[in-house]
Amino acid sequence: GEGRERGRGRRRCGEIPNPTTWGNAVNLRVTVPLTDDAVVCDWPDSPENRKRRSFCSRYEGYGSLCHCSNPLPLSIRSPPLPGSRVTSIPVAIIASNRPQYLFRMLRGLLAAKGANASLVTVYIDGFFQEPKEVAELFGIRAIQHEPKSLKNGRYLSTTSPVSLTPLTTIYQTMPLLESDSSVYCISAWNDQGYDHSCQDPSLLYRVETMPGLGWMLKRSLYKNELEPNWPSPDKLWDWDMWMRLDVIRKGRECIVPDVSRTYHFGASGLNMNPYFQEHYFKKHTLNTIPDVILRDVDSLTRDNYELVIHNLLRKANVLDHSKNPCGDKFIPKKKGNTYVMYISMDNEKDFDHWMKLATCFHLWDLDARGFHNGLWRFWMKGNHILVVGAPYSPYASKYMPSGIRPLKLVTPSQR
């Protein structure tokens, strides 16, 4: 086509000095003029299709949204959630300049039962027009602001599409947030919920760490405690790591599902790359069963949850500590049992042996997450597994048999 072009290199592409060697590099820069013609699909004239036509004539990468036949609808009717107050909960989405991720997330969110588009706001970290127009396609308010924290990682990723049931999970657990002052947040994400380590979509845990990727907290907590102390732009730490600090959390815990209700699909971003996505997020399980009734929500209050844990430990079978915990035979293949193992843990910050065990079990091993009083819960081979850190955990002194020595795992270089 027409346009300016500039080539650099003394030989033609096919000319080489020796048949056994590669030719010299040839760099070619071409300016290709693009037409300004609008998308010429024969869509019926309507306010929705006028927005579609304008958007699709300027942006690419949105698949069937811009198909001439049977394009994706922009009007998404969220199924009602009878008897729930979740439709009155504001939803804040903090985005950057990854509009295709935002598009995918918003479609999932707005299709969820109980979603209320009028209470969803997208906050864009920078003056990026495309994500703003993505939000406006769905009739969602978008606010752009100066990215004062551009050089650090304090932002809420929009790389988490919401499954069919996150809001049903939230509305069933809202009473816990309102009645139990020891609850810090309600989360839709389980850091340890991989395909091989979770199985019960009706099961909830209490954990001392705050998961990201979709969570709810009380407005009073944010206004009275978090907002006045929110890290200023000169602080170079992640906002979520700040919220996990003991001085901020103050001993409170988050409620998390065994099977996550959100999924991390973004492979690019400030704190993300394809390797990280492949190894730590791709194999997380996403619940696809609608209208799951959560089991024994009242058992998640601080005192009741202790009763649950003690009951589990009383009935649990102790795994054979003479076997290699990283070996395939350590956890029996027979399903349907509850097992407990004890690992060395001297104090509340001693996660050395847990981190090594997490690597063996292919769980989250970048830092310690998902624990409660020095105890972790997950599933392996269809069995409920309890890992107790001894002597730190209060459960160790009560339930660890006298003949058991806490496992001390070593790295391959230490063997």
PyMOL commands that set and color helices and strands:
alter all, ss='L'
color gray80, all
select helices_A, chain A and resi 47-56+63-66+86-88+99-110+117-119+129-137+166-179+219-229+239-243+246-249+274-280+297-300+302-315+352-360+394-399+412-414
alter helices_A, ss='H'
color red, helices_A
select strands_A, chain A and resi 5-8+27-30+91-95+120-125+141-145+183-187+204-207+215-216+253-257+317-318+338-345+371-372+375-380+383-391
alter strands_A, ss='S'
color yellow, strands_A
deselect
rebuild
show_as cartoon
